[in-house]
Amino acid sequence: MQTQPINIFERAFKKLVPGGMDAVGRRGADIMNIAEDMPDADLATVKEWIDNCLAENGGQVEARHRAALLGRAYLKLSQTGKVRFLGLLAEQYGVNESDVEEGIKQWQVANPNEKTRAAQRLRKSLEPSRTTLLKQFNGVPSGVKFLVDMRSELLTFCKDYPALKPLETDLKELLGAWFDVGLLQLEEINWNSSAAILEKLIAYEAVHAIQSWSDLKNRLDSDRRCFAFIHPNMPEEPLIFVEVALVNGLAGNVQKLLDEDAPTQDIETADTAIFYSISNAQKGLSGISFGNFLIKEVVKRLSEEFSQLKQFATLSPIPGFVKWLENCTPAELCDLPGGEQWLSLAPPRVPSIIEANESLQTKQDALQKLAASYLCLCRKDKERAMDPVAHFHLSNGAQVARLNWMADTSQKGLEQSGGLMVNYLYELPKIEYRSQQYTSEGVISKSPAVKKLLK
């Protein structure tokens, strides 16, 4: 079952104008009546309104009131109108070069007693004027979520309009400060959580789609746990969440984990916590890392709740594997374990040859060796693992522990990962050392079973 994220901004901004348009007067009506494509005739109106927000005429409260109306107007724009609006901020509300030059001169000639104040003035001159407006949006109800979604749109728009990139960068820096992990709350989500939160889990699940409410209930059963990071200013919006199964031993098949008819595990006898889905819920927070902190906090929480747990591991997809394999040249494959075996099968496409019945053992041997090579030998930017999921877990201090054959037989699993999944093992005493080894030297920790595949 798929649902669309609920758009809460319109009613949130209305809270600041409880009297409706009668309360904002003619000038407020002007900004609310701009056309959705924001033609040239409306540009002057928008610019004047932005200038008034930045001038803070009437004080900060009134400036935020105006910013709220500007936000409501933005939400009504078409894609064309939003690009024009954001382009106005990017091109006309950047750094004032003359102020910067004057600040540099004052800093250069300042005596020692005035140097600190001159440096502060110079630093302020280097801040784009649009940053003040973005901070005003942050001060209105649901303004943080508004800005997160604005950056999500910017990330899309920047592909066709590179002039918007400076604005996107400014917004990312602000969000990075506002979403520091020290400000986030780790919350357990269960069947008794609010309907709004449960709907968001369905909407934002990015690894294994939630098919129904009964599917969701199964994932929140007594032998499961789900944790999310929540920001105080976005209480009904998970930033990132992880789904965990409490089992015996390393799990090797996601369909079995998600089977609603499977018996419930006795959690008193479970010895392993399997992280089987980690989903970033907010595209607008891309590049702002929470995942490593989330896993460590969840491991700590589970260790406190279940002292008998001996292993913490993932059951993860290998989303770039099939695309990489089908783009490899025969010469490249011949240099890798399993490559010659795979070429001897003359496969047209990975999923189709897996689904055929002949030479099953040969296919399994070849694909598992190639998957191990892809995860452990092939690099992006010299030291970084090529697969994004592998890079995430290795950065966090995990070991490539085990490859699982036909672990995900869904269409997505076959097309992206060749049906394979991998267990990344988090061994608590070794997490920090392995993370440092990988991030500084590119060293990938491998279990004996994986090393055997690479011979």
DAZI-V717030 format. One record per residue. SS is DSSP state (@ for helix, = for strand, . for the rest). D_FIRST is the distance of its C-alpha to the first C-alpha in whole Angstrom. Layout:
# DAZI-V717030
ss=SS d_first=D_FIRST
ss=SS d_first=D_FIRST
This chain:
# DAZI-V717030
ss=. d_first=0
ss=. d_first=4
ss=. d_first=7
ss=. d_first=10
ss=. d_first=13
ss=. d_first=15
ss=. d_first=19
ss=. d_first=21
ss=@ d_first=24
ss=@ d_first=26
ss=@ d_first=26
ss=@ d_first=27
ss=@ d_first=30
ss=@ d_first=31
ss=@ d_first=32
ss=@ d_first=35
ss=@ d_first=36
ss=. d_first=36
ss=. d_first=39
ss=@ d_first=37
ss=@ d_first=39
ss=@ d_first=42
ss=@ d_first=42
ss=. d_first=42
ss=@ d_first=44
ss=@ d_first=45
ss=@ d_first=45
ss=@ d_first=41
ss=@ d_first=40
ss=@ d_first=42
ss=@ d_first=39
ss=@ d_first=36
ss=. d_first=37
ss=. d_first=37
ss=. d_first=36
ss=. d_first=32
ss=. d_first=34
ss=. d_first=36
ss=. d_first=39
ss=@ d_first=43
ss=@ d_first=44
ss=@ d_first=41
ss=@ d_first=42
ss=@ d_first=45
ss=@ d_first=43
ss=@ d_first=40
ss=@ d_first=43
ss=@ d_first=45
ss=@ d_first=42
ss=@ d_first=41
ss=@ d_first=45
ss=@ d_first=45
ss=@ d_first=43
ss=@ d_first=44
ss=@ d_first=48
ss=. d_first=46
ss=. d_first=49
ss=. d_first=49
ss=. d_first=47
ss=@ d_first=44
ss=@ d_first=43
ss=@ d_first=43
ss=@ d_first=42
ss=@ d_first=39
ss=@ d_first=39
ss=@ d_first=39
ss=@ d_first=37
ss=@ d_first=34
ss=@ d_first=35
ss=@ d_first=35
ss=@ d_first=32
ss=@ d_first=31
ss=@ d_first=32
ss=@ d_first=31
ss=@ d_first=27
ss=. d_first=28
ss=. d_first=29
ss=. d_first=28
ss=@ d_first=28
ss=@ d_first=31
ss=@ d_first=32
ss=@ d_first=31
ss=@ d_first=32
ss=@ d_first=35
ss=@ d_first=35
ss=@ d_first=34
ss=@ d_first=37
ss=@ d_first=39
ss=@ d_first=39
ss=@ d_first=39
ss=@ d_first=42
ss=@ d_first=44
ss=. d_first=43
ss=. d_first=44
ss=. d_first=47
ss=. d_first=50
ss=@ d_first=52
ss=@ d_first=56
ss=@ d_first=54
ss=@ d_first=54
ss=@ d_first=57
ss=@ d_first=59
ss=@ d_first=57
ss=@ d_first=58
ss=@ d_first=62
ss=@ d_first=62
ss=@ d_first=60
ss=@ d_first=63
ss=@ d_first=66
ss=. d_first=65
ss=. d_first=67
ss=. d_first=66
ss=. d_first=65
ss=. d_first=63
ss=@ d_first=61
ss=@ d_first=58
ss=@ d_first=58
ss=@ d_first=58
ss=@ d_first=56
ss=@ d_first=53
ss=@ d_first=54
ss=@ d_first=53
ss=@ d_first=50
ss=@ d_first=49
ss=@ d_first=50
ss=. d_first=48
ss=. d_first=45
ss=. d_first=43
ss=. d_first=44
ss=@ d_first=40
ss=@ d_first=39
ss=@ d_first=41
ss=@ d_first=38
ss=@ d_first=35
ss=@ d_first=37
ss=@ d_first=37
ss=@ d_first=33
ss=@ d_first=33
ss=. d_first=35
ss=. d_first=33
ss=. d_first=30
ss=. d_first=27
ss=@ d_first=29
ss=@ d_first=28
ss=@ d_first=24
ss=@ d_first=26
ss=@ d_first=28
ss=@ d_first=25
ss=@ d_first=23
ss=@ d_first=26
ss=@ d_first=27
ss=@ d_first=23
ss=@ d_first=25
ss=@ d_first=28
ss=@ d_first=27
ss=@ d_first=26
ss=@ d_first=29
ss=. d_first=31
ss=. d_first=30
ss=. d_first=32
ss=. d_first=34
ss=@ d_first=36
ss=@ d_first=38
ss=@ d_first=35
ss=@ d_first=35
ss=@ d_first=38
ss=@ d_first=36
ss=@ d_first=33
ss=@ d_first=35
ss=@ d_first=36
ss=@ d_first=33
ss=@ d_first=32
ss=@ d_first=35
ss=@ d_first=35
ss=@ d_first=31
ss=@ d_first=32
ss=@ d_first=35
ss=@ d_first=33
ss=. d_first=30
ss=. d_first=33
ss=@ d_first=31
ss=@ d_first=34
ss=@ d_first=32
ss== d_first=29
ss== d_first=28
ss== d_first=26
ss== d_first=24
ss== d_first=22
ss=. d_first=19
ss=. d_first=18
ss=. d_first=17
ss=. d_first=20
ss=. d_first=19
ss=. d_first=18
ss=@ d_first=15
ss=@ d_first=15
ss=@ d_first=15
ss=@ d_first=12
ss=@ d_first=10
ss=@ d_first=12
ss=@ d_first=11
ss=@ d_first=7
ss=@ d_first=9
ss=@ d_first=11
ss=. d_first=11
ss=. d_first=13
ss=. d_first=14
ss=. d_first=11
ss=. d_first=8
ss=. d_first=6
ss=. d_first=4
ss=. d_first=5
ss=@ d_first=8
ss=@ d_first=10
ss=@ d_first=9
ss=@ d_first=10
ss=@ d_first=13
ss=@ d_first=14
ss=@ d_first=14
ss=. d_first=16
ss=. d_first=19
ss=. d_first=22
ss=. d_first=23
ss== d_first=20
ss== d_first=21
ss== d_first=19
ss== d_first=21
ss== d_first=21
ss== d_first=23
ss== d_first=24
ss== d_first=26
ss=. d_first=28
ss=. d_first=28
ss== d_first=24
ss== d_first=24
ss== d_first=20
ss== d_first=19
ss== d_first=19
ss== d_first=21
ss== d_first=20
ss== d_first=18
ss== d_first=19
ss== d_first=18
ss== d_first=20
ss== d_first=21
ss== d_first=25
ss== d_first=26
ss=. d_first=30
ss=. d_first=30
ss=. d_first=28
ss=. d_first=25
ss=. d_first=25
ss=. d_first=22
ss=@ d_first=18
ss=@ d_first=17
ss=@ d_first=19
ss=@ d_first=18
ss=@ d_first=15
ss=. d_first=16
ss=. d_first=15
ss=. d_first=18
ss=. d_first=20
ss=. d_first=23
ss=. d_first=23
ss=. d_first=25
ss=. d_first=29
ss=. d_first=28
ss=. d_first=32
ss=. d_first=33
ss=. d_first=30
ss=. d_first=32
ss== d_first=29
ss== d_first=26
ss== d_first=24
ss== d_first=22
ss== d_first=19
ss== d_first=17
ss== d_first=18
ss== d_first=17
ss== d_first=19
ss=. d_first=17
ss=. d_first=19
ss=@ d_first=20
ss=@ d_first=24
ss=@ d_first=25
ss=. d_first=25
ss=. d_first=28
ss=. d_first=28
ss=. d_first=28
ss=. d_first=27
ss=@ d_first=25
ss=@ d_first=29
ss=@ d_first=30
ss=@ d_first=26
ss=@ d_first=27
ss=@ d_first=30
ss=@ d_first=30
ss=@ d_first=27
ss=@ d_first=30
ss=@ d_first=32
ss=@ d_first=30
ss=@ d_first=29
ss=@ d_first=33
ss=@ d_first=34
ss=@ d_first=32
ss=. d_first=32
ss=. d_first=36
ss=. d_first=35
ss=. d_first=33
ss=. d_first=35
ss== d_first=32
ss== d_first=29
ss== d_first=28
ss== d_first=24
ss=. d_first=23
ss== d_first=22
ss=. d_first=21
ss=. d_first=24
ss=. d_first=22
ss=. d_first=25
ss=@ d_first=27
ss=@ d_first=27
ss=@ d_first=27
ss=@ d_first=30
ss=@ d_first=32
ss=@ d_first=31
ss=@ d_first=33
ss=. d_first=36
ss=. d_first=39
ss=@ d_first=41
ss=@ d_first=44
ss=@ d_first=41
ss=@ d_first=40
ss=@ d_first=43
ss=. d_first=44
ss=. d_first=41
ss=. d_first=40
ss=. d_first=39
ss=@ d_first=39
ss=@ d_first=42
ss=@ d_first=40
ss=@ d_first=37
ss=@ d_first=39
ss=@ d_first=41
ss=. d_first=38
ss=. d_first=38
ss=. d_first=34
ss=. d_first=33
ss=. d_first=29
ss=@ d_first=28
ss=@ d_first=25
ss=@ d_first=27
ss=@ d_first=30
ss=@ d_first=28
ss=@ d_first=27
ss=. d_first=30
ss=. d_first=32
ss=. d_first=36
ss=. d_first=37
ss=@ d_first=34
ss=@ d_first=36
ss=@ d_first=37
ss=@ d_first=34
ss=@ d_first=33
ss=@ d_first=36
ss=@ d_first=36
ss=@ d_first=32
ss=@ d_first=32
ss=@ d_first=36
ss=@ d_first=34
ss=@ d_first=31
ss=@ d_first=34
ss=@ d_first=36
ss=@ d_first=33
ss=@ d_first=32
ss=@ d_first=36
ss=. d_first=38
ss=. d_first=36
ss== d_first=37
ss== d_first=35
ss=. d_first=38
ss=. d_first=40
ss=. d_first=39
ss== d_first=36
ss== d_first=33
ss=. d_first=32
ss=. d_first=28
ss=@ d_first=26
ss=@ d_first=25
ss=@ d_first=28
ss=@ d_first=30
ss=@ d_first=28
ss=@ d_first=29
ss=@ d_first=32
ss=@ d_first=33
ss=. d_first=32
ss=. d_first=34
ss=. d_first=32
ss== d_first=34
ss== d_first=32
ss== d_first=33
ss== d_first=31
ss== d_first=30
ss== d_first=27
ss=. d_first=27
ss=. d_first=24
ss=. d_first=22
ss=. d_first=19
ss=. d_first=19
ss=. d_first=16
ss=@ d_first=16
ss=@ d_first=16
ss=@ d_first=18
ss=@ d_first=21
ss=@ d_first=21
ss=@ d_first=21
ss=@ d_first=23
ss=. d_first=24
ss=. d_first=23
ss=. d_first=25
ss== d_first=24
ss== d_first=26
ss== d_first=27
ss== d_first=29
ss== d_first=31
ss== d_first=32
ss=. d_first=35
ss=@ d_first=36
ss=@ d_first=40
ss=@ d_first=39
ss=@ d_first=36
ss=@ d_first=39
ss=@ d_first=41
ss=@ d_first=39
ss=@ d_first=37
ss=@ d_first=40
ss=@ d_first=41
ss=@ d_first=38
ss=@ d_first=38
ss=@ d_first=42
ss=@ d_first=43
ss=. d_first=40
ss=. d_first=41
ss=. d_first=38
ss=. d_first=38
ss== d_first=37
ss=. d_first=38
ss=@ d_first=40
ss=@ d_first=38
ss=@ d_first=37
ss=@ d_first=40
ss=@ d_first=41
ss=@ d_first=38
ss=. d_first=40
ss=. d_first=44
